[in-house]
Each structure stands twice: as C-alpha cells, then as structure tokens.
Amino acid sequence: MKYRVIIEQDEDSIFIAEVPALPGCISQGNTRSEAIKNILEAIEVYLESLKAHGEPIPLVPCGV
C-alpha cells in the first residue's frame, strides 16, 4: 500500500513528515533522509496497531 507523505522543514531546520491518510502519523528527522526512514517506521507501527485493534486500514484511491 502506498501513502502520500508530506515533508516540511520547520523553523529549527528539523524535517517533519506526516501522512494525511493516517491521522496522527507524524515523525521527524534532522535530515530529509532520516525523516523518510522514521515515517516509514511510523507507518508500519500505525498499521500494525490498527490490525491489532481490529480497525480498518485506510485505503488511498489510485492516483492520489
């Protein structure tokens, strides 16, 4: 499954990564690469938590 990730750099030069389709799935890193690595881990943990609690996995329409 693919999810759109938004990465922005804050005023302290920290990269913030967020997944709009997964509310609350946010991570950060000192570099863009670190933020990407961290958000991929966060997505994995987020989806595992949904499965463990019997919650539906959000689907993202193709092309979004």
Stockholm file with secondary structure:
# STOCKHOLM 1.0

chainA/1-64         MKYRVIIEQDEDSIFIAEVPALPGCISQGNTRSEAIKNILEAIEVYLESLKAHGEPIPLVPCGV
#=GR chainA/1-64 SS CCCCCEEEECTTSCEEEECTTSTTCEEEESSHHHHHHHHHHHHHHHHHHHHHTTCCCCCCCTTC
#=GC SS_cons        CCCCCEEEECTTSCEEEECTTSTTCEEEESSHHHHHHHHHHHHHHHHHHHHHTTCCCCCCCTTC
//
